[in-house]
Amino acid sequence: MIPVRDEKAISLMREANRRLGIMLDELTDLIVPGVSTAYLNDKAEEIIEKLGGKPNFKNYEGYPASICASVNDEVVHGIPSPKRILKDGDIISIDAGIVLDGYHSDAARTVGVGDISPECELLIKNTRAAFFAAMDAATSGGRLYDISGAVASYIEGTGKGYGIVRELTGHGIGTDMHEKPMIPNYRKRLRGPRLRAGNTLAVEPMITMGRPDIEILDDGWTIVTGDGSWAAHYENTILITDGYPEILSLGDKEIEMGR
């Protein structure tokens, strides 16, 4: 059974995620050719401190930074480095979280650096749209893997031959950043447990331009596509309600973009 949060927990998670949305809005404005991923990590830490939170990625299971900064064929968990300088035409996925009074937030955005190709623009757009397509299935009384199936249906429906990463999933979130259940982005044979108002979940499509296979680099963290194709990642923490889910980690920029 997926935990149901009480009103106090929900209030704290709303606030942690509200601050995360602000941070991601501010940070993505700094993504331009010539900046390093280490610079983005430093700025993220500054913004999180200014907002009164703490980065929940830093030292999580030994992870050495406050954000994941995954460039081009890196799917997730890219470690920020002063040697990784963003170039015109790159794409970068920023994954981050804030912990506030013991409750966690988690969200990710993929952003183009300077002028990017139409294919990259479409990959980013479709990955984001797959998340919002899944929200129609994320309601109390529905089933967990209906969310998974909705992501798959949208991505397959684009006809672009994208790969859906299978080894990496969304997850429950609350007093721990990663809680049960796992939320795949592909169809499952069963529909999974029933959703109830008060469930809090992190839903995160991870989509590649090629095959879905992934590999882990020698640093033990960075996960890349097996065929070198570029990837996009879009994530938000959501609250299941009796109607449309409440998406907790949307900043103003994301709200203005709509679905």
Order of alpha helices (4+ residues) and beta strands (2+ residues): alpha-alpha-beta-beta-beta-beta-beta-beta-beta-alpha-alpha-beta-beta-beta-beta-beta-beta-beta-beta-beta-beta-alpha
